[in-house]
């Protein structure tokens, strides 16, 4: 499994917004996150449609997190951009195994399923807030 560039960019963008803690322009997000503006706008549109960011139009427009950083996980961001986390194609509901009649009978499927669930659990346990330097937590309270 590899996180796509788009999901990596989405994490950077969300981290930038979490660091700011307020409305931020797309240009500033692009500059600070290192994500080209064209991709930043595309990703911000997807994040807004998913309810992870809020967008504001106009001269004083911009973007901000739709929920507190402590309530947004890396797993949620990744799956919103890349789709379900699956370390092997046999975990997909669309996959038809040619080795066994029932997926649940396959040792590989069960082991990959357990590992996959462990990875998902870890990614969903990591909130954006955990990556913000402690000094910024203190100054916002």
DSSP file (Angstrom, degrees, kcal/mol; ACC not computed):
  #  RESIDUE AA STRUCTURE BP1 BP2  ACC     N-H-->O    O-->H-N    N-H-->O    O-->H-N    TCO  KAPPA ALPHA  PHI   PSI    X-CA   Y-CA   Z-CA
    1    1 A X              0   0    0      0, 0.0     2,-0.4     0, 0.0    86,-0.1   0.000 360.0 360.0 360.0 135.7    0.0    0.0    0.0
    2    2 A X        -     0   0    0      0, 0.0     2,-0.3     0, 0.0     0, 0.0  -0.998 360.0-124.7-136.1 132.3    1.2    3.4   -0.9
    3    3 A X        -     0   0    0     -2,-0.4    75,-0.0     1,-0.1    82,-0.0  -0.583  37.3-119.0 -71.9 133.4   -0.5    6.7   -0.1
    4    4 A X     >  -     0   0    0     -2,-0.3     4,-2.3    74,-0.1     5,-0.2  -0.207  19.0-110.1 -70.1 164.0   -0.9    8.7   -3.3
    5    5 A X  H  > S+     0   0    0      1,-0.2     4,-2.9     2,-0.2     5,-0.2   0.882 120.1  56.9 -59.4 -37.7    0.6   12.1   -3.9
    6    6 A X  H  > S+     0   0    0      2,-0.2     4,-2.2     1,-0.2    -1,-0.2   0.907 107.8  45.6 -63.2 -42.1   -2.9   13.5   -3.8
    7    7 A X  H  > S+     0   0    0      2,-0.2     4,-2.2     1,-0.2    -1,-0.2   0.885 112.2  52.0 -67.9 -38.1   -3.5   12.1   -0.3
    8    8 A X  H  X S+     0   0    0     -4,-2.3     4,-2.2     2,-0.2    -2,-0.2   0.924 110.7  48.0 -62.0 -44.0   -0.1   13.3    0.8
    9    9 A X  H  X S+     0   0    0     -4,-2.9     4,-2.7     1,-0.2    -2,-0.2   0.899 109.1  53.9 -61.5 -40.9   -0.9   16.8   -0.5
   10   10 A X  H  X S+     0   0    0     -4,-2.2     4,-2.7     1,-0.2    -2,-0.2   0.898 108.0  49.7 -62.5 -40.0   -4.3   16.6    1.3
   11   11 A X  H  X S+     0   0    0     -4,-2.2     4,-2.5     2,-0.2    -1,-0.2   0.925 111.4  49.0 -63.8 -44.1   -2.5   15.8    4.6
   12   12 A X  H  X S+     0   0    0     -4,-2.2     4,-2.4     2,-0.2    -2,-0.2   0.921 112.6  47.9 -60.5 -44.1   -0.2   18.7    4.1
   13   13 A X  H  X S+     0   0    0     -4,-2.7     4,-2.3     2,-0.2    -2,-0.2   0.926 112.9  47.5 -62.8 -45.8   -3.1   21.1    3.3
   14   14 A X  H  X S+     0   0    0     -4,-2.7     4,-2.3     1,-0.2    -1,-0.2   0.878 111.1  51.8 -65.2 -37.3   -5.0   19.9    6.4
   15   15 A X  H  X S+     0   0    0     -4,-2.5     4,-2.7     2,-0.2    -1,-0.2   0.917 108.2  51.8 -63.5 -43.1   -1.9   20.3    8.6
   16   16 A X  H  X S+     0   0    0     -4,-2.4     4,-2.1     1,-0.2    -2,-0.2   0.928 111.7  46.4 -58.8 -46.3   -1.5   23.9    7.3
   17   17 A X  H  X S+     0   0    0     -4,-2.3     4,-2.7     1,-0.2     5,-0.4   0.880 111.7  51.3 -65.4 -37.7   -5.1   24.7    8.1
   18   18 A X  H  < S+     0   0    0     -4,-2.3    -2,-0.2     2,-0.2    -1,-0.2   0.900 109.0  51.4 -65.8 -40.4   -4.8   23.1   11.6
   19   19 A X  H  < S+     0   0    0     -4,-2.7    -2,-0.2     1,-0.2    -1,-0.2   0.913 114.0  43.4 -61.5 -43.1   -1.6   25.1   12.3
   20   20 A X  H  < S-     0   0    0     -4,-2.1    -2,-0.2    -5,-0.2    -1,-0.2   0.909  84.9-161.2 -71.0 -42.3   -3.4   28.3   11.3
   21   21 A X     <  +     0   0    0     -4,-2.7     2,-0.3     1,-0.2    -3,-0.1   0.643  63.9  61.9  69.1  13.4   -6.6   27.5   13.2
   22   22 A X  S    S-     0   0    0     -5,-0.4    -1,-0.2    41,-0.1    41,-0.1  -0.925 102.8 -50.0-155.1 176.8   -8.5   30.1   11.2
   23   23 A X        -     0   0    0     -2,-0.3     2,-0.4    41,-0.1    41,-0.2  -0.302  57.2-176.2 -58.1 133.0   -9.5   31.0    7.6
   24   24 A X  B     -A   63   0A   0     39,-2.6    39,-2.7    -3,-0.0    -7,-0.0  -0.992  25.1-112.8-136.5 140.7   -6.5   30.9    5.3
   25   25 A X     >  -     0   0    0     -2,-0.4     4,-2.4    37,-0.2     5,-0.2  -0.334  23.5-121.0 -72.2 154.4   -6.3   31.8    1.6
   26   26 A X  H  > S+     0   0    0      1,-0.2     4,-2.8     2,-0.2     5,-0.2   0.874 114.3  55.1 -61.1 -37.7   -5.7   29.1   -1.0
   27   27 A X  H  > S+     0   0    0      2,-0.2     4,-2.7     1,-0.2    -1,-0.2   0.928 109.3  45.7 -61.8 -45.9   -2.5   30.9   -2.1
   28   28 A X  H  > S+     0   0    0      2,-0.2     4,-2.7     1,-0.2     5,-0.3   0.900 112.8  50.7 -65.7 -40.3   -1.1   30.9    1.5
   29   29 A X  H  X S+     0   0    0     -4,-2.4     4,-2.4     2,-0.2     6,-0.4   0.934 112.3  47.6 -60.7 -46.0   -2.0   27.2    1.9
   30   30 A X  H  X>S+     0   0    0     -4,-2.8     4,-1.6     1,-0.2     5,-0.8   0.939 114.0  46.5 -60.3 -49.1   -0.3   26.4   -1.4
   31   31 A X  H  <5S+     0   0    0     -4,-2.7    -2,-0.2     1,-0.2    -1,-0.2   0.916 118.2  40.9 -61.1 -45.4    2.8   28.4   -0.5
   32   32 A X  H  <5S+     0   0    0     -4,-2.7    -1,-0.2     1,-0.2    -2,-0.2   0.808 119.2  43.3 -77.7 -30.2    3.1   27.0    3.0
   33   33 A X  H  <5S-     0   0    0     -4,-2.4    -1,-0.2    -5,-0.3    -2,-0.2   0.658 101.7-126.2 -90.0 -15.5    2.3   23.4    2.2
   34   34 A X  T  <5 +     0   0    0     -4,-1.6     2,-0.5     1,-0.3    -3,-0.2   0.661  64.6 136.8  77.8  15.5    4.4   23.2   -0.9
   35   35 A X      < -     0   0    0     -5,-0.8    -1,-0.3    -6,-0.4    -2,-0.2  -0.854  63.5-110.3 -96.8 123.7    1.4   22.0   -2.9
   36   36 A X    >>  -     0   0    0     -2,-0.5     4,-2.8     1,-0.1     3,-0.6  -0.225  28.0-118.6 -52.5 140.7    1.1   23.7   -6.4
   37   37 A X  H 3> S+     0   0    0      1,-0.3     4,-2.6     2,-0.2     5,-0.2   0.840 112.1  57.1 -53.9 -39.8   -2.0   26.0   -6.4
   38   38 A X  H 3> S+     0   0    0      1,-0.2     4,-1.5     2,-0.2    -1,-0.3   0.922 113.8  38.7 -59.1 -45.2   -3.7   24.1   -9.1
   39   39 A X  H <> S+     0   0    0     -3,-0.6     4,-2.8     2,-0.2     5,-0.3   0.867 112.5  57.6 -72.8 -36.8   -3.6   20.9   -7.0
   40   40 A X  H  X S+     0   0    0     -4,-2.8     4,-3.0     1,-0.2     5,-0.2   0.928 107.9  46.8 -59.8 -44.9   -4.3   22.7   -3.8
   41   41 A X  H  X S+     0   0    0     -4,-2.6     4,-2.0     2,-0.2    -1,-0.2   0.905 112.8  49.3 -64.3 -41.6   -7.6   24.1   -5.2
   42   42 A X  H  X S+     0   0    0     -4,-1.5     4,-1.7    -5,-0.2    -2,-0.2   0.929 115.5  43.3 -62.2 -46.0   -8.6   20.7   -6.6
   43   43 A X  H  X S+     0   0    0     -4,-2.8     4,-2.8     1,-0.2     5,-0.2   0.900 111.3  53.8 -69.1 -41.4   -7.9   19.0   -3.2
   44   44 A X  H  X S+     0   0    0     -4,-3.0     4,-2.2    -5,-0.3    -1,-0.2   0.879 106.5  53.7 -60.6 -37.2   -9.5   21.8   -1.2
   45   45 A X  H  X S+     0   0    0     -4,-2.0     4,-2.4    -5,-0.2    -1,-0.2   0.928 111.5  44.9 -61.5 -45.0  -12.7   21.3   -3.3
   46   46 A X  H  X S+     0   0    0     -4,-1.7     4,-1.8     2,-0.2    -2,-0.2   0.900 112.8  50.5 -66.5 -40.9  -12.7   17.6   -2.5
   47   47 A X  H  <>S+     0   0    0     -4,-2.8     5,-2.7     2,-0.2     6,-1.2   0.859 111.6  48.8 -66.0 -34.8  -12.0   18.2    1.2
   48   48 A X  H ><5S+     0   0    0     -4,-2.2     3,-1.2     4,-0.2    -2,-0.2   0.916 109.6  50.8 -70.2 -44.0  -14.9   20.7    1.3
   49   49 A X  H 3<5S+     0   0    0     -4,-2.4    -2,-0.2     1,-0.3    -1,-0.2   0.837 109.7  52.3 -60.7 -32.2  -17.3   18.4   -0.4
   50   50 A X  T 3<5S-     0   0    0     -4,-1.8    -1,-0.3    -5,-0.2    -2,-0.2   0.556 117.0-115.7 -81.1  -8.5  -16.3   15.7    2.1
   51   51 A X  T < 5S+     0   0    0     -3,-1.2    -3,-0.2    -4,-0.3    -2,-0.1   0.667  86.8 112.8  82.5  16.7  -17.0   18.1    5.0
   52   52 A X  S   <S+     0   0    0     -5,-2.7    14,-2.6    -6,-0.2    15,-0.6   0.763  80.2  27.8 -90.5 -28.0  -13.4   18.2    6.2
   53   53 A X  E    S-B   65   0A   0     -6,-1.2     2,-0.4    12,-0.3    -2,-0.2  -0.887  70.4-139.3-126.9 161.8  -12.9   21.9    5.3
   54   54 A X  E     -B   64   0A   0     10,-3.0    10,-1.8    -2,-0.3     2,-0.4  -0.955  18.5-151.5-116.9 140.4  -15.2   24.9    5.0
   55   55 A X  E     -B   63   0A   0     -2,-0.4     2,-0.4     8,-0.2     8,-0.2  -0.884   6.0-162.6-116.5 148.2  -14.7   27.4    2.1
   56   56 A X  E     -B   62   0A   0      6,-2.7     6,-1.9    -2,-0.4     2,-0.1  -0.995  11.9-146.6-129.3 130.2  -15.6   31.0    2.0
   57   57 A X        +     0   0    0     -2,-0.4     3,-0.2     4,-0.2     2,-0.1  -0.435  50.8  45.2 -91.7 166.1  -15.9   33.0   -1.2
   58   58 A X  S >  S-     0   0    0      1,-0.2     3,-1.8    -2,-0.1    -2,-0.1  -0.353 102.5 -42.6 100.0-177.2  -15.1   36.6   -1.8
   59   59 A X  T 3  S+     0   0    0      1,-0.3    -1,-0.2    -2,-0.1    -2,-0.0   0.871 140.6  37.2 -58.2 -41.7  -12.2   39.1   -1.1
   60   60 A X  T 3  S+     0   0    0     -3,-0.2    -1,-0.3     2,-0.0    -2,-0.1   0.054  97.2 126.1-100.1  26.9  -11.8   37.9    2.5
   61   61 A X    <   +     0   0    0     -3,-1.8     2,-0.3     1,-0.0    -4,-0.2  -0.016  20.8 122.7 -74.0-178.2  -12.5   34.2    1.5
   62   62 A X  E     - B   0  56A   0     -6,-1.9    -6,-2.7   -37,-0.1     2,-0.3  -0.987  51.1 -73.9 157.1-157.9  -10.4   31.2    2.2
   63   63 A X  E     +AB  24  55A   0    -39,-2.7   -39,-2.6    -2,-0.3     2,-0.3  -0.948  34.2 171.4-135.6 152.4  -10.6   27.8    3.9
   64   64 A X  E     - B   0  54A   0    -10,-1.8   -10,-3.0    -2,-0.3   -41,-0.1  -0.965  45.5 -78.3-151.1 165.9  -10.6   26.5    7.4
   65   65 A X  E     - B   0  53A   0     -2,-0.3   -12,-0.3   -48,-0.2   -13,-0.1  -0.416  30.7-144.7 -64.7 141.4  -11.1   23.1    9.1
   66   66 A X  S    S+     0   0    0    -14,-2.6     2,-0.3    -2,-0.1   -13,-0.2   0.703  85.2  22.9 -80.7 -20.0  -14.8   22.2    9.3
   67   67 A X  S    S-     0   0    0    -15,-0.6     5,-0.1   -13,-0.0   -13,-0.1  -0.906 104.8 -74.1-136.6 164.2  -14.1   20.6   12.7
   68   68 A X    >   -     0   0    0     -2,-0.3     3,-2.3     1,-0.1     4,-0.2  -0.283  45.7-115.3 -58.2 148.0  -11.5   20.9   15.4
   69   69 A X  G >  S+     0   0    0      1,-0.3     3,-1.3     2,-0.2    60,-1.1   0.793 115.0  63.0 -56.5 -30.5   -8.1   19.3   14.5
   70   70 A X  G 3  S+     0   0    0      1,-0.2    -1,-0.3    58,-0.2    -2,-0.1   0.630 101.4  52.4 -71.0 -12.4   -8.5   16.8   17.3
   71   71 A X  G <  S+     0   0    0     -3,-2.3     2,-0.5    56,-0.1    -1,-0.2   0.269  95.3  78.7-106.5   9.8  -11.6   15.4   15.6
   72   72 A X    <   -     0   0    0     -3,-1.3    56,-2.4    -4,-0.2    57,-0.3  -0.977  65.9-160.1-122.2 122.4  -10.0   14.9   12.1
   73   73 A X  B  >  -C  127   0B   0     -2,-0.5     4,-1.8    54,-0.2    54,-0.2  -0.617  28.6-123.1-101.5 159.2   -7.8   11.8   11.7
   74   74 A X  H  > S+     0   0    0     52,-2.5     4,-2.9    49,-0.8     5,-0.2   0.891 114.0  57.4 -62.3 -38.8   -5.2   11.0    9.1
   75   75 A X  H  > S+     0   0    0     48,-1.9     4,-2.7    51,-0.3     5,-0.2   0.901 105.0  50.3 -58.8 -42.0   -7.2    7.9    8.2
   76   76 A X  H  > S+     0   0    0     47,-0.3     4,-1.7     2,-0.2    -1,-0.2   0.909 112.2  46.9 -63.4 -43.0  -10.2   10.0    7.4
   77   77 A X  H  X S+     0   0    0     -4,-1.8     4,-1.5     2,-0.2     5,-0.2   0.948 114.2  46.9 -63.9 -49.3   -8.2   12.3    5.1
   78   78 A X  H  X S+     0   0    0     -4,-2.9     4,-3.5     1,-0.2     5,-0.5   0.928 114.1  46.2 -60.7 -47.4   -6.5    9.5    3.3
   79   79 A X  H  X S+     0   0    0     -4,-2.7     4,-1.3     1,-0.2    -1,-0.2   0.811 107.8  57.6 -69.9 -27.7   -9.7    7.5    2.7
   80   80 A X  H  < S+     0   0    0     -4,-1.7    -1,-0.2    -5,-0.2    -2,-0.2   0.865 120.1  29.5 -66.8 -34.4  -11.5   10.6    1.5
   81   81 A X  H  < S+     0   0    0     -4,-1.5    -2,-0.2    -3,-0.3    -3,-0.2   0.898 134.2  27.4 -90.6 -48.2   -8.9   11.1   -1.2
   82   82 A X  H  < S-     0   0    0     -4,-3.5    -3,-0.2     1,-0.3    -2,-0.1   0.579 101.3-126.5 -94.4 -11.6   -7.7    7.6   -2.0
   83   83 A X     <  -     0   0    0     -4,-1.3    -1,-0.3    -5,-0.5    -2,-0.1  -0.448  65.1  -2.8  87.8-172.1  -10.7    5.5   -1.1
   84   84 A X  S    S-     0   0    0     -2,-0.1     2,-0.6     1,-0.1     8,-0.0  -0.183  75.7-114.9 -57.4 140.0  -10.7    2.6    1.3
   85   85 A X        +     0   0    0    -10,-0.1     2,-0.4    31,-0.1    -1,-0.1  -0.669  46.2 165.7 -76.1 118.5   -7.3    1.6    2.7
   86   86 A X        -     0   0    0     -2,-0.6    27,-0.1     1,-0.1     3,-0.1  -0.952  27.4-165.9-139.9 115.9   -6.5   -1.9    1.3
   87   87 A X  S    S+     0   0    0     -2,-0.4     2,-0.3    25,-0.2    -1,-0.1   0.654  82.4  29.8 -77.2 -13.8   -3.0   -3.4    1.5
   88   88 A X  S >  S-     0   0    0      1,-0.1     3,-1.9    24,-0.1     4,-0.3  -0.998  77.3-126.5-144.9 143.7   -4.0   -6.1   -1.0
   89   89 A X  G >  S+     0   0    0     -2,-0.3     3,-1.3     1,-0.3     6,-0.2   0.734 104.9  71.7 -62.8 -21.2   -6.4   -6.2   -3.9
   90   90 A X  G 3  S+     0   0    0      1,-0.3    -1,-0.3     4,-0.1     7,-0.1   0.674  87.7  64.5 -69.8 -13.6   -8.0   -9.3   -2.4
   91   91 A X  G <  S+     0   0    0     -3,-1.9    -1,-0.3     3,-0.0    -2,-0.2   0.644  81.0 101.6 -81.4 -14.5   -9.5   -7.2    0.4
   92   92 A X  S X  S-     0   0    0     -3,-1.3     3,-1.0    -4,-0.3    -6,-0.0  -0.422  76.7-133.2 -70.3 143.2  -11.6   -5.3   -2.1
   93   93 A X  T 3  S+     0   0    0      1,-0.2    -1,-0.1    -2,-0.1    -3,-0.0   0.765 106.6  57.2 -67.6 -23.6  -15.3   -6.3   -2.3
   94   94 A X  T 3  S+     0   0    0     -5,-0.1     2,-0.3     2,-0.0    -1,-0.2   0.624  84.3 104.1 -80.8 -13.1  -15.0   -6.4   -6.2
   95   95 A X    <   -     0   0    0     -3,-1.0     2,-0.6    -6,-0.2    -5,-0.0  -0.533  55.1-159.7 -78.2 130.4  -12.2   -8.9   -6.1
   96   96 A X        -     0   0    0     -2,-0.3     2,-0.3     7,-0.0     5,-0.1  -0.945  17.0-138.3-108.3 116.1  -13.0  -12.5   -7.1
   97   97 A X        -     0   0    0     -2,-0.6     6,-0.0     1,-0.1    -7,-0.0  -0.525  13.3-165.2 -76.0 133.9  -10.4  -14.9   -5.8
   98   98 A X  S    S+     0   0    0     -2,-0.3    -1,-0.1     1,-0.1     3,-0.1   0.496  83.7  62.9 -93.7  -5.5   -9.3  -17.7   -8.2
   99   99 A X  S    S+     0   0    0      1,-0.2     2,-0.3     2,-0.0    -1,-0.1   0.871 111.0  16.9 -86.5 -40.2   -7.6  -19.7   -5.4
  100  100 A X        -     0   0    0      1,-0.1    -1,-0.2     6,-0.0    -3,-0.1  -0.916  65.6-127.5-134.9 158.4  -10.6  -20.4   -3.1
  101  101 A X  S    S+     0   0    0     -2,-0.3     2,-0.4     1,-0.2    -4,-0.1   0.878  99.8  35.9 -72.3 -38.3  -14.4  -20.4   -3.4
  102  102 A X  S >  S-     0   0    0      1,-0.1     3,-1.8    -3,-0.1     4,-0.4  -0.971  71.0-144.9-121.3 127.0  -14.9  -18.2   -0.3
  103  103 A X  G >  S+     0   0    0     -2,-0.4     3,-2.1     1,-0.3     7,-0.2   0.879 100.3  62.8 -54.3 -40.2  -12.5  -15.4    0.7
  104  104 A X  G 3  S+     0   0    0      1,-0.3    -1,-0.3     5,-0.1     6,-0.0   0.682  97.4  58.8 -63.8 -15.7  -13.0  -16.1    4.4
  105  105 A X  G <  S+     0   0    0     -3,-1.8     2,-0.5     4,-0.0    -1,-0.3   0.594  85.8  96.8 -85.1 -12.0  -11.5  -19.6    3.8
  106  106 A X    <>  -     0   0    0     -3,-2.1     4,-2.1    -4,-0.4     5,-0.2  -0.671  62.2-155.0 -87.1 124.8   -8.2  -18.1    2.5
  107  107 A X  H  > S+     0   0    0     -2,-0.5     4,-2.7     1,-0.2     5,-0.2   0.903  97.0  52.5 -62.6 -42.4   -5.4  -17.7    5.1
  108  108 A X  H  > S+     0   0    0      1,-0.2     4,-3.2     2,-0.2     5,-0.3   0.931 108.7  50.3 -60.2 -45.0   -3.8  -14.9    3.1
  109  109 A X  H  > S+     0   0    0      1,-0.2     4,-2.3    -6,-0.2    -1,-0.2   0.917 112.3  46.7 -60.1 -44.4   -7.1  -13.0    3.0
  110  110 A X  H  X S+     0   0    0     -4,-2.1     4,-2.1    -7,-0.2    -1,-0.2   0.925 115.5  44.8 -64.9 -44.6   -7.5  -13.4    6.8
  111  111 A X  H  X S+     0   0    0     -4,-2.7     4,-2.5     2,-0.2     5,-0.2   0.944 115.6  46.2 -67.0 -47.3   -3.9  -12.3    7.6
  112  112 A X  H  X S+     0   0    0     -4,-3.2     4,-2.9    -5,-0.2   -25,-0.2   0.887 111.3  54.5 -61.1 -37.6   -4.0   -9.4    5.2
  113  113 A X  H  X S+     0   0    0     -4,-2.3     4,-2.3    -5,-0.3    -1,-0.2   0.904 109.1  46.9 -62.1 -41.9   -7.4   -8.4    6.6
  114  114 A X  H  X S+     0   0    0     -4,-2.1     4,-2.1     2,-0.2    -2,-0.2   0.928 114.7  45.8 -65.7 -46.0   -6.0   -8.3   10.1
  115  115 A X  H  X S+     0   0    0     -4,-2.5     4,-2.3     1,-0.2    -2,-0.2   0.923 112.4  52.1 -62.5 -44.3   -2.9   -6.3    9.1
  116  116 A X  H  X S+     0   0    0     -4,-2.9     4,-2.6     1,-0.2    -2,-0.2   0.915 109.1  49.2 -58.6 -45.1   -5.1   -3.9    7.1
  117  117 A X  H  X S+     0   0    0     -4,-2.3     4,-2.7     1,-0.2    -1,-0.2   0.884 109.2  53.1 -63.8 -38.4   -7.4   -3.3   10.0
  118  118 A X  H  X S+     0   0    0     -4,-2.1     4,-2.3     2,-0.2    -1,-0.2   0.917 110.5  47.0 -61.9 -43.3   -4.4   -2.6   12.3
  119  119 A X  H  X S+     0   0    0     -4,-2.3     4,-2.5     2,-0.2    -2,-0.2   0.939 113.2  48.3 -64.0 -47.4   -3.2    0.0    9.8
  120  120 A X  H  X S+     0   0    0     -4,-2.6     4,-2.3     1,-0.2    -2,-0.2   0.922 111.1  51.1 -58.7 -45.0   -6.6    1.6    9.5
  121  121 A X  H  X S+     0   0    0     -4,-2.7     4,-1.3     1,-0.2    -1,-0.2   0.934 111.0  47.9 -59.4 -47.4   -7.0    1.7   13.3
  122  122 A X  H  X S+     0   0    0     -4,-2.3     4,-0.8     1,-0.2     3,-0.4   0.920 112.4  48.6 -60.8 -45.0   -3.6    3.4   13.7
  123  123 A X  H  < S+     0   0    0     -4,-2.5   -48,-1.9     1,-0.2   -49,-0.8   0.852 111.7  49.4 -66.0 -34.0   -4.3    6.0   11.0
  124  124 A X  H  < S+     0   0    0     -4,-2.3    -1,-0.2   -50,-0.2    -2,-0.2   0.690 105.7  58.1 -78.1 -18.0   -7.7    6.8   12.5
  125  125 A X  H  < S+     0   0    0     -4,-1.3     2,-0.8    -3,-0.4    -1,-0.2   0.673  90.3  84.1 -80.9 -17.7   -6.2    7.1   16.0
  126  126 A X     <  -     0   0    0     -4,-0.8   -52,-2.5    -3,-0.4   -51,-0.3  -0.773  65.5-167.6 -92.1 110.6   -3.8    9.9   14.7
  127  127 A X  B >   -C   73   0B   0     -2,-0.8     3,-1.1   -54,-0.2     4,-0.3  -0.606  32.9-116.6 -93.2 157.9   -5.5   13.3   14.8
  128  128 A X  G >> S+     0   0    0    -56,-2.4     3,-2.0   -59,-0.9     4,-0.5   0.859 112.9  66.7 -56.4 -36.2   -4.2   16.4   13.1
  129  129 A X  G >4 S+     0   0    0    -60,-1.1     3,-1.0     1,-0.3    -1,-0.3   0.809  88.4  65.9 -58.2 -31.1   -3.9   18.0   16.5
  130  130 A X  G <4 S+     0   0    0     -3,-1.1    -1,-0.3     1,-0.2    -2,-0.2   0.691 100.6  50.8 -65.7 -17.8   -1.2   15.5   17.4
  131  131 A X  G <4 S+     0   0    0     -3,-2.0     2,-0.4    -4,-0.3    -1,-0.2   0.556  85.9  98.4 -97.5 -10.0    1.1   17.0   14.8
  132  132 A X  S << S-     0   0    0     -3,-1.0     5,-0.1    -4,-0.5  -113,-0.0  -0.649  87.9-103.3 -79.9 130.1    0.7   20.7   15.9
  133  133 A X    >>  -     0   0    0     -2,-0.4     3,-1.5     1,-0.1     4,-1.2  -0.210  27.3-119.9 -53.6 141.2    3.6   21.8   18.1
  134  134 A X  H 3> S+     0   0    0      1,-0.3     4,-2.0     2,-0.2     5,-0.2   0.804 110.6  63.7 -54.5 -34.5    2.6   22.0   21.7
  135  135 A X  H 3> S+     0   0    0      1,-0.2     4,-1.6     2,-0.2    -1,-0.3   0.833 101.5  51.2 -62.8 -31.3    3.4   25.8   21.9
  136  136 A X  H <> S+     0   0    0     -3,-1.5     4,-1.1     2,-0.2    -1,-0.2   0.845 105.8  55.1 -74.7 -33.0    0.6   26.4   19.4
  137  137 A X  H  X S+     0   0    0     -4,-1.2     4,-0.5     1,-0.2     3,-0.5   0.938 109.7  47.6 -60.4 -45.8   -1.9   24.3   21.5
  138  138 A X  H >< S+     0   0    0     -4,-2.0     3,-0.9     1,-0.2    -2,-0.2   0.882 109.1  51.9 -64.5 -40.9   -1.2   26.5   24.5
  139  139 A X  H 3< S+     0   0    0     -4,-1.6    -1,-0.2     1,-0.2    -2,-0.2   0.714 107.2  53.7 -73.2 -19.2   -1.5   29.8   22.6
  140  140 A X  H 3<        0   0    0     -4,-1.1    -1,-0.2    -3,-0.5    -2,-0.2   0.536 360.0 360.0 -91.5  -6.8   -4.9   28.9   21.2
  141  141 A X    <<        0   0    0     -3,-0.9    -1,-0.2    -4,-0.5    -2,-0.1   0.463 360.0 360.0 -90.6 360.0   -6.5   28.1   24.6
